[in-house]
């Protein structure tokens, strides 16, 4: 950067003390405004990253790495054959069938519709973290079918609606399940004859902090579910756990190519697509609103440059007298405007990174509410260094916009000779 270049002259203008204190004050306000807006954008992005990470952590408990479903219809036919093929693929650690169906649950005088999930508990434990979210009762026995009736577990929402508060008592009251017969008409004279009925003893209650699972879910042995739903070598889905999370994209492609177009293969993010999409939409809409605030803050830079141009009118006249073209004079103040934005951007990014790291590691800002009932006590923050790039790019684009206006104003003043 040479001393006679527009950038060099602008740097000297920025470093030297202004005779007019109001100009220095407005310049300081402009830098502060850009810094605060930049830090706010980075912090907001990091907070939404934190919420997404928290959502991912909770979804990992009961959501498998990959899920396979039939593209048409509710069930996979010849599920054992498909399971055998999938289990033999490289990269698959565990695989298991799952049966899902809506049924009616009745306990004592209380009833409610529930989502029945029939699983092989020994395999399901290896694919998910079901045992880690039991909040009341005992773990599922090694052989749940050996209990009379077979043992199962229910969600906290189901327990609340049915007022079933005594899990773990395998000789206790039964939870009855009713599923409509798949074939035949309903006998109005004897409606009960149109349903298959079975029962389980509730071994435990679980809470995953996910509404999809906690509201109305009942887990029971897959053999009981097959009899209740009248499935024969059928499954609603096949779930699996991969050897490595990093290999999921390749494993997903391998399964899709092996099974063909008759099946849909989804990974964890696709199964939670709606939740993740909402978080991402809120994240970028909020950031966009803050960028508008940044643009408003940039008008302080325009005001600052207007006053600087007026203050430097003698310098402008001198530069014009020695033959400097008006476009080079405009570049001087364009560079000075850009420098102010750059200083504010760097200060804001440094401030934002410090605030995010402090909140991420120490959690100074707490969430309101009863801490015992909350999943997290402080705002979740996760600083993703890649987020700095779009923030810095947006701030620098704003700086180019203000530089253009500052240059145009300086050229007009030099032409008028005022």
Secondary structure, DSSP 8 states (H G I E B T S, - for coil): --TTSHHHHHHHHHHS--S-HHHHHHHHHHHHHHHHHHHHHHHHHHHHHHHHHHHHHHHHHH--SEEEEESSSSSEETHHHHHHHHHTSTTEEEEEEEEEEEEEEEETTEEEEEEEEEE-HHHHHHHS-GGGGEEEE----TTGGGSSS-EEEEEHHHHHHHT---TT-TTS--EEEEEE-SSS---GGGGGGGEEEEEEEEEEEE--S-HHHHTTEEEEEHHHHHHHHT-SSEESEEEEEES-GGGHHHHHHHHHHHH-TTEEEEEHHHHTHHHHHHHHHHHHHHHHHHHHHHHHHHHHHHHHHHHHHHHTHHHHHHHHHTT--HHHHHHHHHHHHHHHHHHHHHHHHHHHHHHHHHHHHH--SB-SS-GGG-S-SB------TTHHHHHHHHHHHHHHHHHHHHHHHHHHHHHHT-
